[in-house]
Structures are given as C-alpha cells and as structure tokens.
Amino acid sequence: MERTSPLNTPALAKNTSGWINGFIGVLIFSGSLPATRLAVQEFDPVFLTVARASIAGVFALCLLLLFREKRPARSQLLSLVVVAIGVVLGFPLLTALALQYVTSAHSIVFLGLLPLATAAFGVLRGGERPRPVFWFFSVLGSLLVVGFAISQGLSAAPRGDILMLLAVLVCGLGYAEGAKLSRTLGGWQVISWALVLSLPVMLLLSGGLAPSSLTGISTPAWLSLAYVSLFSMLIGFVFWYRGLAQGGIAAVGQLQLLQPFFGLALAATLLHEQVSLGMLGVTVAVILCVAGARKFSR
C-alpha cells in the first residue's frame, strides 16, 4: 500500500485547515447582506457603514493592545490602506447603498462574482497562477450569475446592480491584498490593523452622521448592527484571511460560491423574501463550479 510521504503531511494539513477556516468565514459572511438589509430599513446607509467600522475598530484596538502586537512595518501600510478601502469602507458602503434599491436575495446572487474577482486580484497582487481550466469554471460561475441578473430585469434597478458590481470589485481587491499580507502579518492582525487605521475617521464620521434620536430603532435593527460590526467586519475576517493565506487565494476564494446559497436561505427565513426556483437553480449551478475550480486551482 502506498503511504503518504511525511514531508507532504504538513502541507496537506495546512491546505485542509485553510479550507476549514475559509468555510467558517463564508458561513459568517453569509449573514451580512440579510443583516444589512434589516439595518438600512432604520439606519442611514452611510451612518451604518461608519458605525459598524467604528464598533469593530474599537474591539480590534482592544485585541491588539491585549496581545501586545507589534506595529506593522512601513512597507505594509499601503497594503493595509488598500484592505481598509476595500473591506472596511468600500464593500459595506456600496452594499448598504445598493440594498436601498434591491432585495438582499437579489444582491446575494451578485456575490457569485466574488470568487472570480478575488482570483483575478490574487494573480495580480498575490502572484498566484491557477491552471487555465480553473478560469473556465470561475468565468462560467460568474456568467451564470450575471445571466440570471439580466433575466430578472437588470434595468428594473440599475443603480442597485451597479453598486453591487462595484462592491464586488473593491471587495475582491481587499480580500486578495489582505490574504497576501496575512502571510507575514497574520490573519486577524491584518483586519485589526486595517480597522484601527480607519478608526479615527470612522469615529469622527459616526459622531457627525448619528441620527438625532435613537429611541425609535427596533431590536432587530440593533441586532443587525451588532452582527455586521462584530461578525461581518471582524470575526469573519479572522477565519477568512487565515484560510486564504493557508490554502491559496484563488482556491479557497472559490468557497464564496457557497455564500449565495447560505445567504438566500437566511433571506427567506429571516426576511421572508421570496426565493425563486431560478435563484436556487443558479445557486446550485455555481456551487457545482466550485468543485471544478478547486480541482484545477493549482
């Protein structure tokens, strides 16, 4: 019987750990859009964006001080700024604005484009070189998502769809840049330092944009704000960046194709939004694409 070489065991364990961490991150992120949809019904989208970043930034600062983490090197600051622009400000703001025009179920389908965007930026910024067949499956999954959006009447809410596409682009860049930096700085440290760098501006904007009265805000809206602040903005990235760094940006990034499936389930369960057979069909199709993309990612 052929035995696995002991030399390959650490690499295999690291790869497996990367997929597990990535999967946990995707599960956490799956609740982001439904929670944001609930929150923007009572909070201004811009205030929601800066408030969630401020709350997460305060917790991140506490973690960095508690564990006495060293400050990032000067050469790492630009990458941290890119991460902050992509995932601390860009994606939350653009999705919050988009959810004023489209339902969370509709917007979640656009997340099927994230693996392709992440893989593309992984090549540009992370130096990865997946096999050509990998791109076939990634592009196929993306085309399925875009085709579904068009079939549902893309012109019905063009502003919301454009905002979601922009959100996907900046998020893919933030994911790839953060994963690259995680190899030297550490997964949770990357998102924590990005949040801390943004904290002064976010706190200032939170104070200036805060509503005059918070007495009318419902409990579901407060819980949604708490979720997107602590889980979507901080805890999810702890697992996600670690997974991308361990298993590869392009490979583990394909797990995002599972996010629409979990997100649609949450949208139907929590928000009672209608999930059509077409949505489910597209979701199943793009999930099948992840198997092929994963097989040919290296």
PyMOL commands that set and color helices and strands:
alter all, ss='L'
color gray80, all
select helices_A, chain A and resi 9-29+32-39+45-66+74-98+104-126+132-151+154-156+158-185+187-209+219-247+249-270+277-295
alter helices_A, ss='H'
color red, helices_A
deselect
rebuild
show_as cartoon
